[in-house]
Amino acid sequence: MTAESQPGAGSVRSAVRWGLLLAAVASWGFRLPRVVHEFRAWREALGLSDRSGAASWRDFLVADVIGLLIVLAFGVVIFLVLRPRSPSQP
């Protein structure tokens, strides 16, 4: 007996699907204030003509933004991969 033919298998799959999406969005929301702070610090360092400070804040900002995008992309991709199959699909 396959997992899809068992009663309640769709609800477990749906719960995992929504749980992973919620975890990705929560992680994104938790890190967003830090990214905003790094953006403000970078802009302030640019205004003070502090090249080394601006470069380090920019590096932190870029790394955190890339991390946020990766987490959100994984969450959305997994959400779409685990969507329920239509009855016409095997």
Contacts in CASP RR format, 6 or more apart in sequence:
PFRMAT RR
TARGET T0000
AUTHOR 0000-0000-0000
METHOD contacts of the structure
MODEL  1
MTAESQPGAGSVRSAVRWGLLLAAVASWGFRLPRVVHEFRAWREALGLSD
RSGAASWRDFLVADVIGLLIVLAFGVVIFLVLRPRSPSQP
3 9 0 8 1.000
3 13 0 8 1.000
4 10 0 8 1.000
4 85 0 8 1.000
10 84 0 8 1.000
13 82 0 8 1.000
13 84 0 8 1.000
14 84 0 8 1.000
16 82 0 8 1.000
17 78 0 8 1.000
17 79 0 8 1.000
17 82 0 8 1.000
17 83 0 8 1.000
18 79 0 8 1.000
20 75 0 8 1.000
20 78 0 8 1.000
20 79 0 8 1.000
20 82 0 8 1.000
21 75 0 8 1.000
21 76 0 8 1.000
21 78 0 8 1.000
21 79 0 8 1.000
23 75 0 8 1.000
24 71 0 8 1.000
24 72 0 8 1.000
24 74 0 8 1.000
24 75 0 8 1.000
24 76 0 8 1.000
24 78 0 8 1.000
25 72 0 8 1.000
27 71 0 8 1.000
28 68 0 8 1.000
28 71 0 8 1.000
28 72 0 8 1.000
31 64 0 8 1.000
31 68 0 8 1.000
32 68 0 8 1.000
34 64 0 8 1.000
35 61 0 8 1.000
35 64 0 8 1.000
35 65 0 8 1.000
35 68 0 8 1.000
38 57 0 8 1.000
38 60 0 8 1.000
38 61 0 8 1.000
38 64 0 8 1.000
39 61 0 8 1.000
41 57 0 8 1.000
42 54 0 8 1.000
42 57 0 8 1.000
42 58 0 8 1.000
42 61 0 8 1.000
45 53 0 8 1.000
45 54 0 8 1.000
45 57 0 8 1.000
46 54 0 8 1.000
END
